[in-house]
Amino acid sequence: MDVTSDAAVAEGFAAILADGPIDILINNAGIMYIGMTEACSVAQATEQMDTNCFGAIRAMQAVLPSMRAAGRGLIINTSSLAGRVSVPFFGTYCAT
């Protein structure tokens, strides 16, 4: 599923939910561009943020109504150490 697409996320979860409730969501989508931040295009930085941050939000928003209705569910958001420790040449990735 393309987590950067509202439509793809909605369609993907609708197809899954048609078979029954979702018990667990694991957000693990991510992309990384390595290099000097000044060399990273705004389009690349936007793609990273859309995938690494907003993609998880889209997935959670799609699944939470069914989890609430079922009265159960678990969401696991994976991340990177780079979210807490800035590493040279990982500026845009660390920001996501």
Phi and psi restraints in degrees (range 20) as a CNS / XPLOR table:
assign (resid 1 and name C) (resid 2 and name N)
       (resid 2 and name CA) (resid 2 and name C) 1.0 -84.7 20.0 2
assign (resid 2 and name N) (resid 2 and name CA)
       (resid 2 and name C) (resid 3 and name N) 1.0 102.5 20.0 2
assign (resid 2 and name C) (resid 3 and name N)
       (resid 3 and name CA) (resid 3 and name C) 1.0 -71.2 20.0 2
assign (resid 3 and name N) (resid 3 and name CA)
       (resid 3 and name C) (resid 4 and name N) 1.0 -7.1 20.0 2
assign (resid 3 and name C) (resid 4 and name N)
       (resid 4 and name CA) (resid 4 and name C) 1.0 -87.6 20.0 2
assign (resid 4 and name N) (resid 4 and name CA)
       (resid 4 and name C) (resid 5 and name N) 1.0 -2.0 20.0 2
assign (resid 4 and name C) (resid 5 and name N)
       (resid 5 and name CA) (resid 5 and name C) 1.0 -114.1 20.0 2
assign (resid 5 and name N) (resid 5 and name CA)
       (resid 5 and name C) (resid 6 and name N) 1.0 118.5 20.0 2
assign (resid 5 and name C) (resid 6 and name N)
       (resid 6 and name CA) (resid 6 and name C) 1.0 -56.3 20.0 2
assign (resid 6 and name N) (resid 6 and name CA)
       (resid 6 and name C) (resid 7 and name N) 1.0 -43.3 20.0 2
assign (resid 6 and name C) (resid 7 and name N)
       (resid 7 and name CA) (resid 7 and name C) 1.0 -66.0 20.0 2
assign (resid 7 and name N) (resid 7 and name CA)
       (resid 7 and name C) (resid 8 and name N) 1.0 -43.0 20.0 2
assign (resid 7 and name C) (resid 8 and name N)
       (resid 8 and name CA) (resid 8 and name C) 1.0 -64.0 20.0 2
assign (resid 8 and name N) (resid 8 and name CA)
       (resid 8 and name C) (resid 9 and name N) 1.0 -40.7 20.0 2
assign (resid 8 and name C) (resid 9 and name N)
       (resid 9 and name CA) (resid 9 and name C) 1.0 -65.7 20.0 2
assign (resid 9 and name N) (resid 9 and name CA)
       (resid 9 and name C) (resid 10 and name N) 1.0 -46.4 20.0 2
assign (resid 9 and name C) (resid 10 and name N)
       (resid 10 and name CA) (resid 10 and name C) 1.0 -60.9 20.0 2
assign (resid 10 and name N) (resid 10 and name CA)
       (resid 10 and name C) (resid 11 and name N) 1.0 -45.4 20.0 2
assign (resid 10 and name C) (resid 11 and name N)
       (resid 11 and name CA) (resid 11 and name C) 1.0 -66.4 20.0 2
assign (resid 11 and name N) (resid 11 and name CA)
       (resid 11 and name C) (resid 12 and name N) 1.0 -42.1 20.0 2
assign (resid 11 and name C) (resid 12 and name N)
       (resid 12 and name CA) (resid 12 and name C) 1.0 -61.8 20.0 2
assign (resid 12 and name N) (resid 12 and name CA)
       (resid 12 and name C) (resid 13 and name N) 1.0 -47.4 20.0 2
assign (resid 12 and name C) (resid 13 and name N)
       (resid 13 and name CA) (resid 13 and name C) 1.0 -72.4 20.0 2
assign (resid 13 and name N) (resid 13 and name CA)
       (resid 13 and name C) (resid 14 and name N) 1.0 -31.9 20.0 2
assign (resid 13 and name C) (resid 14 and name N)
       (resid 14 and name CA) (resid 14 and name C) 1.0 -62.1 20.0 2
assign (resid 14 and name N) (resid 14 and name CA)
       (resid 14 and name C) (resid 15 and name N) 1.0 -41.4 20.0 2
assign (resid 14 and name C) (resid 15 and name N)
       (resid 15 and name CA) (resid 15 and name C) 1.0 -65.1 20.0 2
assign (resid 15 and name N) (resid 15 and name CA)
       (resid 15 and name C) (resid 16 and name N) 1.0 -41.6 20.0 2
assign (resid 15 and name C) (resid 16 and name N)
       (resid 16 and name CA) (resid 16 and name C) 1.0 -67.5 20.0 2
assign (resid 16 and name N) (resid 16 and name CA)
       (resid 16 and name C) (resid 17 and name N) 1.0 -45.7 20.0 2
assign (resid 16 and name C) (resid 17 and name N)
       (resid 17 and name CA) (resid 17 and name C) 1.0 -67.6 20.0 2
assign (resid 17 and name N) (resid 17 and name CA)
       (resid 17 and name C) (resid 18 and name N) 1.0 -20.4 20.0 2
assign (resid 17 and name C) (resid 18 and name N)
       (resid 18 and name CA) (resid 18 and name C) 1.0 -64.3 20.0 2
assign (resid 18 and name N) (resid 18 and name CA)
       (resid 18 and name C) (resid 19 and name N) 1.0 -23.8 20.0 2
assign (resid 18 and name C) (resid 19 and name N)
       (resid 19 and name CA) (resid 19 and name C) 1.0 -92.1 20.0 2
assign (resid 19 and name N) (resid 19 and name CA)
       (resid 19 and name C) (resid 20 and name N) 1.0 -7.9 20.0 2
assign (resid 19 and name C) (resid 20 and name N)
       (resid 20 and name CA) (resid 20 and name C) 1.0 139.6 20.0 2
assign (resid 20 and name N) (resid 20 and name CA)
       (resid 20 and name C) (resid 21 and name N) 1.0 178.5 20.0 2
assign (resid 20 and name C) (resid 21 and name N)
       (resid 21 and name CA) (resid 21 and name C) 1.0 -68.9 20.0 2
assign (resid 21 and name N) (resid 21 and name CA)
       (resid 21 and name C) (resid 22 and name N) 1.0 156.8 20.0 2
assign (resid 21 and name C) (resid 22 and name N)
       (resid 22 and name CA) (resid 22 and name C) 1.0 -97.9 20.0 2
assign (resid 22 and name N) (resid 22 and name CA)
       (resid 22 and name C) (resid 23 and name N) 1.0 125.7 20.0 2
assign (resid 22 and name C) (resid 23 and name N)
       (resid 23 and name CA) (resid 23 and name C) 1.0 -90.7 20.0 2
assign (resid 23 and name N) (resid 23 and name CA)
       (resid 23 and name C) (resid 24 and name N) 1.0 -35.5 20.0 2
assign (resid 23 and name C) (resid 24 and name N)
       (resid 24 and name CA) (resid 24 and name C) 1.0 -138.4 20.0 2
assign (resid 24 and name N) (resid 24 and name CA)
       (resid 24 and name C) (resid 25 and name N) 1.0 134.8 20.0 2
assign (resid 24 and name C) (resid 25 and name N)
       (resid 25 and name CA) (resid 25 and name C) 1.0 -118.8 20.0 2
assign (resid 25 and name N) (resid 25 and name CA)
       (resid 25 and name C) (resid 26 and name N) 1.0 125.3 20.0 2
assign (resid 25 and name C) (resid 26 and name N)
       (resid 26 and name CA) (resid 26 and name C) 1.0 -114.7 20.0 2
assign (resid 26 and name N) (resid 26 and name CA)
       (resid 26 and name C) (resid 27 and name N) 1.0 111.6 20.0 2
assign (resid 26 and name C) (resid 27 and name N)
       (resid 27 and name CA) (resid 27 and name C) 1.0 -85.9 20.0 2
assign (resid 27 and name N) (resid 27 and name CA)
       (resid 27 and name C) (resid 28 and name N) 1.0 113.4 20.0 2
assign (resid 27 and name C) (resid 28 and name N)
       (resid 28 and name CA) (resid 28 and name C) 1.0 -136.5 20.0 2
assign (resid 28 and name N) (resid 28 and name CA)
       (resid 28 and name C) (resid 29 and name N) 1.0 3.5 20.0 2
assign (resid 28 and name C) (resid 29 and name N)
       (resid 29 and name CA) (resid 29 and name C) 1.0 -68.2 20.0 2
assign (resid 29 and name N) (resid 29 and name CA)
       (resid 29 and name C) (resid 30 and name N) 1.0 139.2 20.0 2
assign (resid 29 and name C) (resid 30 and name N)
       (resid 30 and name CA) (resid 30 and name C) 1.0 -169.9 20.0 2
assign (resid 30 and name N) (resid 30 and name CA)
       (resid 30 and name C) (resid 31 and name N) 1.0 148.7 20.0 2
assign (resid 30 and name C) (resid 31 and name N)
       (resid 31 and name CA) (resid 31 and name C) 1.0 -131.4 20.0 2
assign (resid 31 and name N) (resid 31 and name CA)
       (resid 31 and name C) (resid 32 and name N) 1.0 155.1 20.0 2
assign (resid 31 and name C) (resid 32 and name N)
       (resid 32 and name CA) (resid 32 and name C) 1.0 -138.4 20.0 2
assign (resid 32 and name N) (resid 32 and name CA)
       (resid 32 and name C) (resid 33 and name N) 1.0 127.4 20.0 2
assign (resid 32 and name C) (resid 33 and name N)
       (resid 33 and name CA) (resid 33 and name C) 1.0 -109.6 20.0 2
assign (resid 33 and name N) (resid 33 and name CA)
       (resid 33 and name C) (resid 34 and name N) 1.0 131.1 20.0 2
assign (resid 33 and name C) (resid 34 and name N)
       (resid 34 and name CA) (resid 34 and name C) 1.0 -112.3 20.0 2
assign (resid 34 and name N) (resid 34 and name CA)
       (resid 34 and name C) (resid 35 and name N) 1.0 135.4 20.0 2
assign (resid 34 and name C) (resid 35 and name N)
       (resid 35 and name CA) (resid 35 and name C) 1.0 152.0 20.0 2
assign (resid 35 and name N) (resid 35 and name CA)
       (resid 35 and name C) (resid 36 and name N) 1.0 -178.8 20.0 2
assign (resid 35 and name C) (resid 36 and name N)
       (resid 36 and name CA) (resid 36 and name C) 1.0 -65.8 20.0 2
assign (resid 36 and name N) (resid 36 and name CA)
       (resid 36 and name C) (resid 37 and name N) 1.0 135.4 20.0 2
assign (resid 36 and name C) (resid 37 and name N)
       (resid 37 and name CA) (resid 37 and name C) 1.0 -57.0 20.0 2
assign (resid 37 and name N) (resid 37 and name CA)
       (resid 37 and name C) (resid 38 and name N) 1.0 -37.4 20.0 2
assign (resid 37 and name C) (resid 38 and name N)
       (resid 38 and name CA) (resid 38 and name C) 1.0 -64.4 20.0 2
assign (resid 38 and name N) (resid 38 and name CA)
       (resid 38 and name C) (resid 39 and name N) 1.0 -22.0 20.0 2
assign (resid 38 and name C) (resid 39 and name N)
       (resid 39 and name CA) (resid 39 and name C) 1.0 -89.3 20.0 2
assign (resid 39 and name N) (resid 39 and name CA)
       (resid 39 and name C) (resid 40 and name N) 1.0 -10.9 20.0 2
assign (resid 39 and name C) (resid 40 and name N)
       (resid 40 and name CA) (resid 40 and name C) 1.0 -81.0 20.0 2
assign (resid 40 and name N) (resid 40 and name CA)
       (resid 40 and name C) (resid 41 and name N) 1.0 127.4 20.0 2
assign (resid 40 and name C) (resid 41 and name N)
       (resid 41 and name CA) (resid 41 and name C) 1.0 -72.8 20.0 2
assign (resid 41 and name N) (resid 41 and name CA)
       (resid 41 and name C) (resid 42 and name N) 1.0 157.5 20.0 2
assign (resid 41 and name C) (resid 42 and name N)
       (resid 42 and name CA) (resid 42 and name C) 1.0 -61.5 20.0 2
assign (resid 42 and name N) (resid 42 and name CA)
       (resid 42 and name C) (resid 43 and name N) 1.0 -35.4 20.0 2
assign (resid 42 and name C) (resid 43 and name N)
       (resid 43 and name CA) (resid 43 and name C) 1.0 -62.8 20.0 2
assign (resid 43 and name N) (resid 43 and name CA)
       (resid 43 and name C) (resid 44 and name N) 1.0 -41.2 20.0 2
assign (resid 43 and name C) (resid 44 and name N)
       (resid 44 and name CA) (resid 44 and name C) 1.0 -66.2 20.0 2
assign (resid 44 and name N) (resid 44 and name CA)
       (resid 44 and name C) (resid 45 and name N) 1.0 -43.8 20.0 2
assign (resid 44 and name C) (resid 45 and name N)
       (resid 45 and name CA) (resid 45 and name C) 1.0 -63.1 20.0 2
assign (resid 45 and name N) (resid 45 and name CA)
       (resid 45 and name C) (resid 46 and name N) 1.0 -39.8 20.0 2
assign (resid 45 and name C) (resid 46 and name N)
       (resid 46 and name CA) (resid 46 and name C) 1.0 -64.4 20.0 2
assign (resid 46 and name N) (resid 46 and name CA)
       (resid 46 and name C) (resid 47 and name N) 1.0 -42.8 20.0 2
assign (resid 46 and name C) (resid 47 and name N)
       (resid 47 and name CA) (resid 47 and name C) 1.0 -61.8 20.0 2
assign (resid 47 and name N) (resid 47 and name CA)
       (resid 47 and name C) (resid 48 and name N) 1.0 -42.0 20.0 2
assign (resid 47 and name C) (resid 48 and name N)
       (resid 48 and name CA) (resid 48 and name C) 1.0 -62.1 20.0 2
assign (resid 48 and name N) (resid 48 and name CA)
       (resid 48 and name C) (resid 49 and name N) 1.0 -47.5 20.0 2
assign (resid 48 and name C) (resid 49 and name N)
       (resid 49 and name CA) (resid 49 and name C) 1.0 -65.2 20.0 2
assign (resid 49 and name N) (resid 49 and name CA)
       (resid 49 and name C) (resid 50 and name N) 1.0 -40.7 20.0 2
assign (resid 49 and name C) (resid 50 and name N)
       (resid 50 and name CA) (resid 50 and name C) 1.0 -63.8 20.0 2
assign (resid 50 and name N) (resid 50 and name CA)
       (resid 50 and name C) (resid 51 and name N) 1.0 -39.0 20.0 2
assign (resid 50 and name C) (resid 51 and name N)
       (resid 51 and name CA) (resid 51 and name C) 1.0 -77.4 20.0 2
assign (resid 51 and name N) (resid 51 and name CA)
       (resid 51 and name C) (resid 52 and name N) 1.0 -55.7 20.0 2
assign (resid 51 and name C) (resid 52 and name N)
       (resid 52 and name CA) (resid 52 and name C) 1.0 -73.6 20.0 2
assign (resid 52 and name N) (resid 52 and name CA)
       (resid 52 and name C) (resid 53 and name N) 1.0 -30.9 20.0 2
assign (resid 52 and name C) (resid 53 and name N)
       (resid 53 and name CA) (resid 53 and name C) 1.0 -110.0 20.0 2
assign (resid 53 and name N) (resid 53 and name CA)
       (resid 53 and name C) (resid 54 and name N) 1.0 -61.0 20.0 2
assign (resid 53 and name C) (resid 54 and name N)
       (resid 54 and name CA) (resid 54 and name C) 1.0 -68.8 20.0 2
assign (resid 54 and name N) (resid 54 and name CA)
       (resid 54 and name C) (resid 55 and name N) 1.0 -27.0 20.0 2
assign (resid 54 and name C) (resid 55 and name N)
       (resid 55 and name CA) (resid 55 and name C) 1.0 -62.5 20.0 2
assign (resid 55 and name N) (resid 55 and name CA)
       (resid 55 and name C) (resid 56 and name N) 1.0 -41.0 20.0 2
assign (resid 55 and name C) (resid 56 and name N)
       (resid 56 and name CA) (resid 56 and name C) 1.0 -65.6 20.0 2
assign (resid 56 and name N) (resid 56 and name CA)
       (resid 56 and name C) (resid 57 and name N) 1.0 -39.9 20.0 2
assign (resid 56 and name C) (resid 57 and name N)
       (resid 57 and name CA) (resid 57 and name C) 1.0 -63.5 20.0 2
assign (resid 57 and name N) (resid 57 and name CA)
       (resid 57 and name C) (resid 58 and name N) 1.0 -44.7 20.0 2
assign (resid 57 and name C) (resid 58 and name N)
       (resid 58 and name CA) (resid 58 and name C) 1.0 -57.7 20.0 2
assign (resid 58 and name N) (resid 58 and name CA)
       (resid 58 and name C) (resid 59 and name N) 1.0 -45.2 20.0 2
assign (resid 58 and name C) (resid 59 and name N)
       (resid 59 and name CA) (resid 59 and name C) 1.0 -65.1 20.0 2
assign (resid 59 and name N) (resid 59 and name CA)
       (resid 59 and name C) (resid 60 and name N) 1.0 -42.6 20.0 2
assign (resid 59 and name C) (resid 60 and name N)
       (resid 60 and name CA) (resid 60 and name C) 1.0 -64.4 20.0 2
assign (resid 60 and name N) (resid 60 and name CA)
       (resid 60 and name C) (resid 61 and name N) 1.0 -43.1 20.0 2
assign (resid 60 and name C) (resid 61 and name N)
       (resid 61 and name CA) (resid 61 and name C) 1.0 -63.6 20.0 2
assign (resid 61 and name N) (resid 61 and name CA)
       (resid 61 and name C) (resid 62 and name N) 1.0 -31.6 20.0 2
assign (resid 61 and name C) (resid 62 and name N)
       (resid 62 and name CA) (resid 62 and name C) 1.0 -74.0 20.0 2
assign (resid 62 and name N) (resid 62 and name CA)
       (resid 62 and name C) (resid 63 and name N) 1.0 -32.7 20.0 2
assign (resid 62 and name C) (resid 63 and name N)
       (resid 63 and name CA) (resid 63 and name C) 1.0 -97.8 20.0 2
assign (resid 63 and name N) (resid 63 and name CA)
       (resid 63 and name C) (resid 64 and name N) 1.0 -26.2 20.0 2
assign (resid 63 and name C) (resid 64 and name N)
       (resid 64 and name CA) (resid 64 and name C) 1.0 -60.3 20.0 2
assign (resid 64 and name N) (resid 64 and name CA)
       (resid 64 and name C) (resid 65 and name N) 1.0 -39.6 20.0 2
assign (resid 64 and name C) (resid 65 and name N)
       (resid 65 and name CA) (resid 65 and name C) 1.0 -57.7 20.0 2
assign (resid 65 and name N) (resid 65 and name CA)
       (resid 65 and name C) (resid 66 and name N) 1.0 -40.5 20.0 2
assign (resid 65 and name C) (resid 66 and name N)
       (resid 66 and name CA) (resid 66 and name C) 1.0 -71.5 20.0 2
assign (resid 66 and name N) (resid 66 and name CA)
       (resid 66 and name C) (resid 67 and name N) 1.0 -34.5 20.0 2
assign (resid 66 and name C) (resid 67 and name N)
       (resid 67 and name CA) (resid 67 and name C) 1.0 -66.4 20.0 2
assign (resid 67 and name N) (resid 67 and name CA)
       (resid 67 and name C) (resid 68 and name N) 1.0 -41.6 20.0 2
assign (resid 67 and name C) (resid 68 and name N)
       (resid 68 and name CA) (resid 68 and name C) 1.0 -64.6 20.0 2
assign (resid 68 and name N) (resid 68 and name CA)
       (resid 68 and name C) (resid 69 and name N) 1.0 -42.1 20.0 2
assign (resid 68 and name C) (resid 69 and name N)
       (resid 69 and name CA) (resid 69 and name C) 1.0 -63.3 20.0 2
assign (resid 69 and name N) (resid 69 and name CA)
       (resid 69 and name C) (resid 70 and name N) 1.0 -36.1 20.0 2
assign (resid 69 and name C) (resid 70 and name N)
       (resid 70 and name CA) (resid 70 and name C) 1.0 -79.2 20.0 2
assign (resid 70 and name N) (resid 70 and name CA)
       (resid 70 and name C) (resid 71 and name N) 1.0 -16.3 20.0 2
assign (resid 70 and name C) (resid 71 and name N)
       (resid 71 and name CA) (resid 71 and name C) 1.0 75.1 20.0 2
assign (resid 71 and name N) (resid 71 and name CA)
       (resid 71 and name C) (resid 72 and name N) 1.0 18.5 20.0 2
assign (resid 71 and name C) (resid 72 and name N)
       (resid 72 and name CA) (resid 72 and name C) 1.0 -161.2 20.0 2
assign (resid 72 and name N) (resid 72 and name CA)
       (resid 72 and name C) (resid 73 and name N) 1.0 167.4 20.0 2
assign (resid 72 and name C) (resid 73 and name N)
       (resid 73 and name CA) (resid 73 and name C) 1.0 145.8 20.0 2
assign (resid 73 and name N) (resid 73 and name CA)
       (resid 73 and name C) (resid 74 and name N) 1.0 158.6 20.0 2
assign (resid 73 and name C) (resid 74 and name N)
       (resid 74 and name CA) (resid 74 and name C) 1.0 -136.9 20.0 2
assign (resid 74 and name N) (resid 74 and name CA)
       (resid 74 and name C) (resid 75 and name N) 1.0 132.3 20.0 2
assign (resid 74 and name C) (resid 75 and name N)
       (resid 75 and name CA) (resid 75 and name C) 1.0 -118.0 20.0 2
assign (resid 75 and name N) (resid 75 and name CA)
       (resid 75 and name C) (resid 76 and name N) 1.0 127.1 20.0 2
assign (resid 75 and name C) (resid 76 and name N)
       (resid 76 and name CA) (resid 76 and name C) 1.0 -117.9 20.0 2
assign (resid 76 and name N) (resid 76 and name CA)
       (resid 76 and name C) (resid 77 and name N) 1.0 118.3 20.0 2
assign (resid 76 and name C) (resid 77 and name N)
       (resid 77 and name CA) (resid 77 and name C) 1.0 -102.9 20.0 2
assign (resid 77 and name N) (resid 77 and name CA)
       (resid 77 and name C) (resid 78 and name N) 1.0 114.6 20.0 2
assign (resid 77 and name C) (resid 78 and name N)
       (resid 78 and name CA) (resid 78 and name C) 1.0 -86.4 20.0 2
assign (resid 78 and name N) (resid 78 and name CA)
       (resid 78 and name C) (resid 79 and name N) 1.0 155.2 20.0 2
assign (resid 78 and name C) (resid 79 and name N)
       (resid 79 and name CA) (resid 79 and name C) 1.0 -148.0 20.0 2
assign (resid 79 and name N) (resid 79 and name CA)
       (resid 79 and name C) (resid 80 and name N) 1.0 -164.0 20.0 2
assign (resid 79 and name C) (resid 80 and name N)
       (resid 80 and name CA) (resid 80 and name C) 1.0 -132.1 20.0 2
assign (resid 80 and name N) (resid 80 and name CA)
       (resid 80 and name C) (resid 81 and name N) 1.0 149.5 20.0 2
assign (resid 80 and name C) (resid 81 and name N)
       (resid 81 and name CA) (resid 81 and name C) 1.0 -58.0 20.0 2
assign (resid 81 and name N) (resid 81 and name CA)
       (resid 81 and name C) (resid 82 and name N) 1.0 -25.3 20.0 2
assign (resid 81 and name C) (resid 82 and name N)
       (resid 82 and name CA) (resid 82 and name C) 1.0 -65.8 20.0 2
assign (resid 82 and name N) (resid 82 and name CA)
       (resid 82 and name C) (resid 83 and name N) 1.0 -11.4 20.0 2
assign (resid 82 and name C) (resid 83 and name N)
       (resid 83 and name CA) (resid 83 and name C) 1.0 -76.8 20.0 2
assign (resid 83 and name N) (resid 83 and name CA)
       (resid 83 and name C) (resid 84 and name N) 1.0 -16.5 20.0 2
assign (resid 83 and name C) (resid 84 and name N)
       (resid 84 and name CA) (resid 84 and name C) 1.0 -115.9 20.0 2
assign (resid 84 and name N) (resid 84 and name CA)
       (resid 84 and name C) (resid 85 and name N) 1.0 -23.8 20.0 2
assign (resid 84 and name C) (resid 85 and name N)
       (resid 85 and name CA) (resid 85 and name C) 1.0 -126.0 20.0 2
assign (resid 85 and name N) (resid 85 and name CA)
       (resid 85 and name C) (resid 86 and name N) 1.0 118.9 20.0 2
assign (resid 85 and name C) (resid 86 and name N)
       (resid 86 and name CA) (resid 86 and name C) 1.0 -79.9 20.0 2
assign (resid 86 and name N) (resid 86 and name CA)
       (resid 86 and name C) (resid 87 and name N) 1.0 128.6 20.0 2
assign (resid 86 and name C) (resid 87 and name N)
       (resid 87 and name CA) (resid 87 and name C) 1.0 -112.5 20.0 2
assign (resid 87 and name N) (resid 87 and name CA)
       (resid 87 and name C) (resid 88 and name N) 1.0 139.7 20.0 2
assign (resid 87 and name C) (resid 88 and name N)
       (resid 88 and name CA) (resid 88 and name C) 1.0 -54.3 20.0 2
assign (resid 88 and name N) (resid 88 and name CA)
       (resid 88 and name C) (resid 89 and name N) 1.0 138.6 20.0 2
assign (resid 88 and name C) (resid 89 and name N)
       (resid 89 and name CA) (resid 89 and name C) 1.0 72.0 20.0 2
assign (resid 89 and name N) (resid 89 and name CA)
       (resid 89 and name C) (resid 90 and name N) 1.0 11.7 20.0 2
assign (resid 89 and name C) (resid 90 and name N)
       (resid 90 and name CA) (resid 90 and name C) 1.0 -117.5 20.0 2
assign (resid 90 and name N) (resid 90 and name CA)
       (resid 90 and name C) (resid 91 and name N) 1.0 23.1 20.0 2
assign (resid 90 and name C) (resid 91 and name N)
       (resid 91 and name CA) (resid 91 and name C) 1.0 -52.2 20.0 2
assign (resid 91 and name N) (resid 91 and name CA)
       (resid 91 and name C) (resid 92 and name N) 1.0 -52.0 20.0 2
assign (resid 91 and name C) (resid 92 and name N)
       (resid 92 and name CA) (resid 92 and name C) 1.0 -72.4 20.0 2
assign (resid 92 and name N) (resid 92 and name CA)
       (resid 92 and name C) (resid 93 and name N) 1.0 -35.1 20.0 2
assign (resid 92 and name C) (resid 93 and name N)
       (resid 93 and name CA) (resid 93 and name C) 1.0 -65.1 20.0 2
assign (resid 93 and name N) (resid 93 and name CA)
       (resid 93 and name C) (resid 94 and name N) 1.0 -44.4 20.0 2
assign (resid 93 and name C) (resid 94 and name N)
       (resid 94 and name CA) (resid 94 and name C) 1.0 -61.2 20.0 2
assign (resid 94 and name N) (resid 94 and name CA)
       (resid 94 and name C) (resid 95 and name N) 1.0 -33.4 20.0 2
assign (resid 94 and name C) (resid 95 and name N)
       (resid 95 and name CA) (resid 95 and name C) 1.0 -66.7 20.0 2
assign (resid 95 and name N) (resid 95 and name CA)
       (resid 95 and name C) (resid 96 and name N) 1.0 -27.8 20.0 2
